[in-house]
Amino acid sequence: MEQQQRVPLWWRQHPNGSYALFVRSGLKAIEFEKGKPAIAVSSLDKLPSVIDTLITAVRNGELDQQFAEASAQTKSSKSKGKRAA
């Protein structure tokens, strides 16, 4: 059985022509710095190299802390929802 599913883009274009690249864990964007859930990319043709850099960082464990924090936030919000129900 096949089912269509909407997959959101990981980037958005700013009015000045630059892009913001989001890395998500589930539906939550990972914050690389407090209050900054995106990576600034100057042009669309540079996105592949930024994505390759992110892949290397993930493989080397450099983003483990950010993913752990996002996972903890997701778990705490789920447990809050269960208590309210």
C-alpha positions as CSV (number, residue, x, y, z in Angstrom):
1,M,0.0,0.0,0.0
2,E,1.3,3.4,-0.9
3,Q,0.5,6.6,0.8
4,Q,1.4,10.1,-0.1
5,Q,3.1,12.1,2.6
6,R,4.0,15.8,2.6
7,V,7.7,16.4,3.2
8,P,8.5,20.0,4.1
9,L,11.5,21.7,2.5
10,W,14.6,22.0,4.7
11,W,15.3,25.5,3.4
12,R,13.6,28.8,2.8
13,Q,14.6,31.7,0.6
14,H,15.0,35.2,2.2
15,P,13.9,38.3,0.2
16,N,17.6,39.2,-0.2
17,G,18.2,36.0,-2.2
18,S,20.0,34.1,0.6
19,Y,18.7,30.9,2.2
20,A,18.0,29.5,5.6
21,L,18.7,25.7,6.0
22,F,16.8,23.9,8.8
23,V,17.9,20.5,10.2
24,R,14.9,18.8,11.8
25,S,14.5,16.0,14.3
26,G,10.9,14.9,13.8
27,L,9.0,18.2,13.3
28,K,11.4,20.2,15.6
29,A,14.2,22.3,14.0
30,I,17.6,21.7,15.7
31,E,19.1,24.9,17.2
32,F,22.8,25.2,16.5
33,E,22.9,28.3,18.8
34,K,20.3,29.4,21.3
35,G,17.4,30.9,19.3
36,K,19.0,30.1,15.9
37,P,17.3,27.1,14.3
38,A,18.8,27.6,10.8
39,I,22.1,27.9,9.0
40,A,22.5,30.9,6.7
41,V,23.5,29.9,3.1
42,S,24.3,32.7,0.7
43,S,23.0,30.9,-2.5
44,L,21.2,27.8,-3.6
45,D,24.2,26.4,-5.4
46,K,26.1,26.3,-2.0
47,L,23.4,24.2,-0.3
48,P,24.9,20.8,-1.4
49,S,28.3,21.6,0.2
50,V,26.6,22.7,3.4
51,I,24.6,19.5,3.5
52,D,27.8,17.5,2.9
53,T,29.4,19.3,5.8
54,L,26.4,18.5,8.0
55,I,26.5,14.8,7.0
56,T,30.2,14.7,8.0
57,A,29.5,16.4,11.3
58,V,26.7,13.9,12.1
59,R,28.9,11.0,11.2
60,N,31.7,12.3,13.5
61,G,29.3,12.8,16.4
62,E,29.7,16.6,16.4
63,L,25.9,17.2,16.5
64,D,25.1,14.6,19.1
65,Q,24.4,17.2,21.8
66,Q,22.0,19.2,19.6
67,F,20.1,16.0,18.7
68,A,20.0,14.9,22.3
69,E,18.5,18.3,23.4
70,A,15.9,18.2,20.6
71,S,15.0,14.6,21.6
72,A,14.7,15.6,25.3
73,Q,12.4,18.5,24.4
74,T,10.2,16.3,22.3
75,K,9.9,13.7,25.1
76,S,9.1,16.4,27.7
77,S,6.4,17.9,25.5
78,K,4.8,14.5,24.9
79,S,4.8,13.7,28.6
80,K,3.1,17.0,29.4
81,G,0.4,16.3,26.8
82,K,-0.3,12.9,28.4
83,R,-0.7,14.5,31.9
84,A,-3.2,17.0,30.6
85,A,-5.3,14.4,28.9
